[in-house]
Amino acid sequence: MTSILILEDDDFLREGVTALLEKEGYDVTAARNLRTARERIAERRFDLCLLDVRLPDGSGLDLCRELRADGDGTPLLFLTACDEETEIVSGLDAGGDDYVTKPFKLRELLSRIRALLRRSGKTAPQEFPMPDPAEQEREQAAVKAQLAELEASFKSGEVGYDEYVRRRMEIISRL
């Protein structure tokens, strides 16, 4: 099974991306800070790493540079809110293989992951059917409506925070 490390300090995003990747059949290990990510990398090799840039205990750029200095060729995809051109260039020049800014589209993220894994030889190239644009629009409209309804329930107090987060993740994972 293809293994992915996700380094993300935002609990909601980390848990959501983890659930999405697991649903797609990946073996996912999550870390919320650099220290934990370094420990996980020391324990095992990953087929791909998703790295946030700004973390409570440093920068994903530092981890990227460390891995590359050690000769580690694991594909690295930055998944970050840092969207300035200089930050993107810094991430790629540090050794990152791709750079996706938040907010991002889930299907695009999955496609970029598959592309990096194909190029690295970690998975066999597969044919992925082109989705029907009209069906995609219907699905996205349904998800947006469900999210709006959930948001209204949360704001009115009908739904508590934990239930809101759980339901939101369920809705998003259907994309």
C-alpha positions in Angstrom: 0.0 0.0 0.0 1.3 3.5 -0.9 2.3 5.4 2.3 1.9 9.1 2.7 3.0 11.4 5.5 1.0 14.6 6.1 2.6 17.3 8.1 -0.1 19.9 9.0 -0.6 21.8 12.2 -4.3 22.6 11.6 -6.2 19.7 13.2 -9.3 20.1 11.0 -7.4 20.2 7.7 -5.0 17.4 8.8 -7.9 15.1 9.8 -9.9 15.9 6.7 -7.0 15.3 4.3 -6.1 12.1 6.2 -9.7 10.8 5.9 -9.7 11.7 2.2 -6.5 9.9 1.5 -7.4 6.9 3.5 -10.7 6.7 1.6 -8.6 6.6 -1.6 -6.7 3.6 -0.3 -3.5 5.3 1.0 -1.7 4.4 4.2 -1.6 7.8 5.9 0.6 8.9 8.9 -0.2 12.3 10.3 2.0 14.7 12.1 1.1 18.1 13.6 4.7 19.4 14.0 8.2 19.0 12.7 9.4 17.0 15.7 6.7 14.3 15.2 7.3 14.3 11.4 11.0 13.8 11.9 10.3 10.9 14.3 7.9 9.2 11.8 10.4 9.6 9.0 13.1 8.1 11.1 10.9 5.1 11.8 9.9 4.4 8.2 10.1 5.5 4.6 7.2 7.1 2.9 6.2 7.1 -0.7 5.2 10.8 -0.6 5.1 13.6 2.0 2.6 16.5 2.2 4.2 19.4 4.0 2.8 22.6 5.4 5.3 25.5 5.4 4.4 27.4 8.6 4.4 25.2 11.7 4.5 25.9 15.4 8.1 24.5 15.7 9.6 25.6 12.4 9.1 25.3 8.7 8.3 22.5 6.3 10.9 24.1 4.1 13.5 23.1 6.7 12.4 19.5 6.7 12.4 19.5 2.9 16.0 20.8 2.8 17.1 18.2 5.5 15.6 15.3 3.4 17.2 16.5 0.2 20.6 17.0 2.0 20.4 13.4 3.2 19.8 12.2 -0.4 16.1 11.4 0.2 14.3 11.5 -3.1 10.8 11.0 -1.6 8.3 13.2 -3.5 7.4 16.3 -1.5 4.3 18.3 -2.1 3.9 21.5 -0.2 0.3 22.1 0.9 0.2 25.5 2.4 -1.5 28.9 2.7 1.7 30.6 1.7 0.8 31.8 -1.8 3.2 34.5 -2.6 5.4 33.8 -5.7 8.6 34.1 -3.6 7.3 31.5 -1.1 6.3 29.1 -3.9 9.7 29.5 -5.6 11.5 29.0 -2.3 9.5 25.7 -1.7 10.3 24.4 -5.1 14.0 25.5 -5.0 14.3 23.9 -1.5 13.6 20.6 -3.2 9.8 20.4 -3.2 8.3 18.6 -6.2 4.9 20.4 -6.2 3.2 23.3 -4.4 -0.5 23.6 -3.7 -2.0 26.6 -2.0 -4.9 26.6 0.4 -7.7 26.6 -0.1 -7.4 23.8 -2.7 -9.6 21.6 -4.7 -9.7 18.0 -3.4 -9.7 16.3 -6.8 -6.8 18.5 -7.9 -4.9 17.5 -4.8 -5.5 13.8 -5.5 -4.5 14.2 -9.1 -1.3 15.9 -8.2 -0.5 13.1 -5.6 -1.1 10.4 -8.3 1.1 12.3 -10.7 4.0 12.6 -8.3 3.6 8.9 -7.4 3.6 7.9 -11.0 6.7 9.9 -11.8 8.5 8.5 -8.8 7.6 4.9 -9.9 5.8 4.3 -6.6 2.6 3.2 -8.3 1.8 1.9 -11.8 0.4 4.5 -14.1 -3.3 4.2 -14.3 -5.9 5.5 -16.6 -8.4 7.7 -14.8 -11.7 8.4 -16.5 -12.6 12.0 -17.2 -15.4 13.0 -14.9 -18.6 14.3 -16.4 -18.5 18.1 -15.8 -22.3 18.4 -15.4 -22.2 15.6 -12.8 -19.4 17.3 -11.0 -21.3 20.6 -10.9 -24.4 18.8 -9.5 -22.2 17.1 -6.8 -20.5 20.3 -5.9 -23.8 22.2 -5.7 -25.3 19.5 -3.4 -22.2 19.6 -1.2 -22.3 23.4 -1.0 -26.0 23.2 0.0 -25.3 20.6 2.7 -22.4 22.7 4.0 -24.6 25.9 4.1 -27.4 24.0 5.9 -24.9 22.6 8.5 -23.3 26.1 8.9 -26.8 27.5 9.7 -27.5 24.8 12.2 -24.2 25.5 13.9 -24.7 29.2 14.0 -28.2 28.8 15.5 -26.9 26.5 18.2 -28.8 23.4 17.0 -25.5 21.6 16.4 -22.4 21.7 18.8 -18.9 22.2 17.6 -17.8 18.6 17.7 -20.9 17.4 15.8 -20.4 20.3 13.3 -16.8 19.2 12.6 -17.7 15.5 12.3 -20.6 16.2 9.9 -18.5 18.7 7.9 -15.8 16.1 7.4 -18.4 13.6 6.2 -19.8 16.0 3.7 -16.4 17.0 2.4 -15.2 13.4 2.1 -18.0 12.8 -0.4 -16.4 15.1 -3.0 
